[in-house]
Amino acid sequence: MTGLDGTPEAASVVALHCSLGSGRQWTKLAAALGGYRFMAPDISGYGVAAIGRDWPRTLDGEIALLEPWLAKAEGPIHLIGHSYGGAIAFRMATASPHAQRIRSLTLIEPVLPTLLRDESSRKSSLFEHDPVGKPLHTFPDHAVRDASSRNSSLLEHDPRINASRVCREGKPLRPFPDHTLLDSPADARLYERFARTAHIVSQDIFDGAVMEAVEAFTAFWAGSGPREQFSPSGRLRMIEQADKLPYDFNAALDLDRVAAAARGLSVPTLLLSGGLSPYVTQRIVAKLALLIDGAELRHLPAAGHMLPVTHAERINPEILRHIWRAEELAKLQLAADAGAANAAAGTVQPAGPARPHLVFRRPSFWE
């Protein structure tokens, strides 16, 4: 997109929060962005968008409800998403009317569990209905097996074990060896574990055991890190908004062909993960890094799933650098397009490369 003066059109920054959160989680990022047009809308069911009960059951439905905000975002969009907001951002960048507007994409542990599932397996649904319209809870049988039958097979993928391993130089080893980036039974087990957590949390909510649902939800996302201590007001807000969680789980489990969509991404993409997060999201980020052409990967070994909040001083500079690089690429692309147009019109070009470009080194995993 080009402005009237021939320079890239000024972009907006849109940041999407996690489940049980709100746009307020991006307060420090908003301050760091300075002059950029910035908006952090509340996703349906949370914050000021918590009113009502007609919530979407798909990521496309979430995007539709964000349309009023996206209409206010002038020009191209630097899109940022964390957790469930990351899943929405991924869908927006790959299969929505706004995909062409995305100038850069930042995904912080996006909840895309179906990336770990065999595409031929049966889809999970939280909202199949009986004849009287009551929501039923249906998952594949293998997703609700007793977790005790899988404990031993999950041990080799426990992030606590990976975090304790060090190389000879005293640096943590990469928790995603290259051979594990291929599809494997371990991926299926991680998917099943996520689906089972979705089943437990959603069933508790359907049964009216909301406090138990919030406890199970926060325990899962604590990963191998310490349990977060919430204030009484914060816990009350989570309990009040927990009814939206089954819808979020359903939307995440509903998405198909994630790998194909990731391979088709052509915008500058930054991926971020924490070493204390649930291994399922660490694994999702690792696979996305392999699938998305040119994606940059940043991994913080001592951070958990809420790293954009707990480690904002590390995360926000990475996001700012990523946005700056995308802006520079947009300028170079514009210059290259202008050069091509001049060449087609017969304009004499100065000596030098016909298409200037930047080459970014893929960073070290632990950089």
Salt bridges, closest charged atoms under 4 A:
ASP60 OD1 - ARG91 NE 2.80
GLU62 OE2 - LYS244 NZ 2.84
GLU67 OE2 - HIS98 NE2 2.94
GLU74 OE1 - ARG37 NH1 3.42
GLU109 OE1 - HIS305 ND1 2.57
GLU156 OE2 - HIS157 NE2 3.55
GLU156 OE2 - ARG189 NH2 3.50
ASP158 OD2 - ARG160 NH2 2.78
ASP183 OD1 - LYS287 NZ 2.50
ASP187 OD1 - ARG283 NE 2.50
ASP187 OD2 - LYS287 NZ 3.15
GLU215 OE2 - ARG227 NH2 2.75
ASP243 OD2 - ARG53 NH2 2.79
ASP248 OD1 - LYS244 NZ 2.72
ASP254 OD1 - LYS123 NZ 3.50
ASP256 OD1 - ARG117 NH2 2.65
ASP256 OD2 - LYS123 NZ 3.17
GLU296 OE1 - ARG298 NH2 3.75
GLU296 OE2 - HIS322 ND1 3.96
GLU296 OE1 - ARG325 NH1 2.65
GLU318 OE1 - ARG298 NE 3.16
GLU318 OE2 - ARG321 NH2 3.10
GLU327 OE2 - HIS78 NE2 2.59
GLU327 OE1 - ARG103 NH1 3.03
GLU328 OE2 - LYS331 NZ 3.45
GLU367 OE1 - ARG361 NH1 3.21
